[in-house]
């Protein structure tokens, strides 16, 4: 089990890994695919291997705003470990790739058989709670530029590449702002030599500079995840 590329699964003892992986199936993450909707039953849990998923809060008839992100560090469907079968947020594929998928009944069975898996998932729920709380405060108090820098760093971490594709429309949707605000913020980052952005293709040129430009929420989330690992 040495080549498990989802870090949450990789942290389990070998026997627990083996039992969980035997219950999973490969699943392709297709860009912009909605994996689950707010308020609907949770049919599957997903452990991303490559690619990543946006967690979007839906309010009334609004298009929603991103409040979290899941990549190979975690999973989608962690609420099942709390005995909750209803999906709390819309899950939208933001970066294409692959995942391991397990049915909700099989995942509940795996949890019952593995205290180590239960412990790992509950600690991960804490990380998600921190991310949701941080995103809510960030949306309210921070300017678009630092928020965009934070978002790009989070996406780069999960894409595991300095290059990724995202349109201005999608960025505006994720950050809950108008497209003109994204244009201005991305332009400022590009003029500072931190990124190159052209027709939806983003290249991070200066990672350290982008970290300096981001709001403190990015560093806070990194600390929360590092604490989860130990």
C-alpha positions in Angstrom: 0.0 0.0 0.0 3.0 2.3 -0.4 1.7 4.1 -3.5 -1.7 5.4 -2.1 -1.8 9.0 -3.3 -4.7 10.2 -1.2 -3.0 11.4 2.0 -5.9 10.7 4.3 -5.9 7.0 3.2 -2.1 6.9 3.1 -2.0 7.8 6.8 -4.0 4.7 7.8 -2.4 1.4 9.0 -1.7 -1.0 6.1 -4.5 -3.4 7.1 -7.1 -0.6 7.3 -5.9 0.8 3.9 -6.3 -2.6 2.3 -9.9 -3.1 3.6 -10.9 0.4 2.5 -9.3 0.3 -0.9 -11.0 -3.1 -1.6 -14.3 -1.3 -1.2 -13.4 1.6 -3.5 -13.6 2.0 -7.2 -11.8 4.4 -9.5 -13.8 7.5 -10.5 -13.0 10.2 -13.0 -13.4 13.8 -11.8 -14.8 15.7 -14.8 -14.3 19.5 -14.8 -17.5 21.4 -13.7 -19.4 18.1 -12.8 -21.6 18.5 -9.7 -21.0 15.5 -7.5 -23.7 16.3 -4.9 -26.2 19.0 -4.2 -27.1 20.7 -0.9 -29.8 18.9 1.0 -29.7 15.8 -1.0 -28.8 12.3 0.2 -25.2 11.3 0.2 -24.7 8.3 -2.0 -20.9 8.2 -2.2 -17.8 9.4 -0.5 -14.8 10.5 -2.6 -11.1 10.4 -1.9 -9.4 12.5 -4.6 -6.1 11.3 -6.0 -5.6 13.9 -8.6 -7.8 16.9 -9.2 -9.9 18.8 -6.6 -13.4 19.7 -5.6 -15.0 23.0 -4.6 -17.4 23.1 -1.7 -20.1 25.7 -2.5 -22.6 27.3 -0.2 -26.0 27.9 -1.8 -28.1 30.7 -0.4 -31.7 31.1 -1.8 -31.5 31.5 -5.5 -27.9 32.9 -5.6 -25.2 31.1 -7.7 -23.4 30.3 -4.5 -19.9 31.0 -3.2 -17.0 28.6 -2.5 -16.3 28.0 1.2 -13.9 25.1 1.0 -11.8 22.9 -1.3 -11.0 19.2 -1.2 -8.0 17.6 -2.9 -5.7 14.6 -2.3 -5.3 15.7 1.3 -8.8 14.7 2.3 -12.2 13.5 1.2 -15.8 14.5 0.2 -18.5 13.0 2.3 -16.9 13.2 5.7 -20.4 14.0 7.3 -21.1 10.3 7.0 -18.7 9.7 9.9 -21.0 11.9 12.0 -24.1 9.9 11.1 -25.4 12.6 8.8 -26.6 11.4 5.4 -27.7 14.7 4.0 -25.1 16.7 1.9 -24.5 20.1 3.5 -22.8 21.8 0.5 -22.8 21.6 -3.3 -19.6 19.8 -4.5 -18.3 20.9 -7.9 -15.2 19.5 -9.7 -12.8 22.4 -10.0 -9.8 20.5 -11.2 -10.2 17.3 -13.3 -8.4 14.2 -12.3 -9.2 10.9 -10.5 -10.6 9.8 -7.2 -11.5 6.7 -5.3 -15.2 6.4 -4.7 -17.0 4.3 -2.1 -20.8 3.9 -1.6 -22.2 5.4 1.6 -23.3 2.0 3.0 -19.8 0.6 2.4 -18.1 3.6 3.9 -20.3 3.3 7.1 -19.3 -0.4 7.2 -15.6 0.5 6.9 -16.0 3.1 9.7 -17.5 0.5 12.0 -14.6 -1.9 11.4 -11.8 0.6 11.7 -11.4 2.9 14.8 -8.3 4.3 13.0 -10.4 5.4 10.0 -13.0 6.9 12.4 -10.3 8.9 14.2 -8.7 10.1 10.9 -12.1 11.2 9.4 -13.1 13.0 12.6 -9.9 14.9 12.7 -10.3 15.8 9.1 -13.8 17.1 9.9 -12.1 19.5 12.3 -9.9 20.7 9.4 -13.0 21.2 7.2 -14.7 23.2 10.0 -11.6 25.4 10.2 -11.6 26.0 6.5 -15.3 26.8 6.4 -15.0 29.3 9.3 -11.9 30.9 7.8 -13.6 31.2 4.4 -16.6 32.9 5.9 -14.5 35.5 7.7 -12.3 36.0 4.6 -15.3 36.6 2.4 -16.5 39.3 4.8 -13.4 41.2 5.7 -10.7 40.7 3.1 -10.2 42.5 -0.3 -10.5 40.7 -3.6 -6.7 40.7 -4.4 -5.5 38.9 -1.2 -8.5 36.5 -1.5 -7.6 35.7 -5.1 -4.0 35.0 -4.1 -5.2 32.7 -1.4 -7.5 30.9 -3.8 -4.7 30.4 -6.3 -2.4 29.0 -3.7 -5.0 26.6 -2.5 -5.7 25.5 -6.1 -2.0 25.1 -6.9 -1.5 22.9 -3.8 -4.2 20.6 -5.0 -3.4 20.7 -8.7 0.3 19.9 -7.7 1.4 22.0 -10.6 2.3 25.6 -11.4 -0.1 25.5 -14.3 -3.9 25.2 -14.2 -6.9 26.4 -16.1 -9.8 28.5 -14.7 -11.9 31.1 -16.4 -12.7 34.5 -15.0 -16.3 33.6 -14.9 -15.5 30.6 -12.7 -13.2 32.6 -10.5 -15.9 35.2 -10.0 -18.4 32.4 -9.1 -16.0 30.9 -6.6 -15.1 34.1 -4.9 -18.6 35.6 -5.0 -17.6 38.8 -6.8 -18.2 40.4 -10.1 -16.0 39.5 -13.1 -14.6 43.0 -13.3 -13.2 42.6 -9.8 -11.4 39.4 -10.9 -10.0 41.1 -14.0 -8.6 43.9 -11.8 -7.1 41.6 -9.1 -5.6 39.1 -11.6 -4.1 42.0 -13.6 -2.5 43.4 -10.5 -1.0 40.0 -9.6 0.3 39.7 -13.2 1.8 43.1 -13.2 3.6 42.3 -10.0 5.2 39.3 -11.7 3.5 36.7 -9.5 1.4 35.0 -12.2 0.7 34.8 -15.9 -2.9 34.7 -16.8 -4.2 34.4 -20.4 -7.5 33.1 -21.6 -8.1 31.0 -18.5 -4.6 29.5 -18.3 -2.8 30.5 -15.1 0.9 29.9 -14.4 2.3 30.7 -10.9 5.7 32.4 -11.4 6.5 33.5 -7.9 5.1 31.2 -5.2 6.7 33.1 -2.3 5.5 36.4 -3.7 2.0 35.0 -4.0 2.1 33.8 -0.4 3.1 37.3 0.7 0.2 38.8 -1.4 -2.4 36.4 0.1 -4.4 37.2 3.2 -3.5 35.4 6.4 -6.3 32.9 5.9 -4.0 30.7 3.7 -1.3 30.4 6.4 -4.0 29.7 9.0 -5.5 26.8 6.9 -2.0 25.4 6.3 -1.4 25.3 10.1 -4.7 23.6 10.7 -3.9 20.9 8.2 -0.4 20.4 9.5 -1.8 20.0 13.1 -4.2 17.4 11.6 -1.3 15.4 10.3 0.3 15.0 13.7 
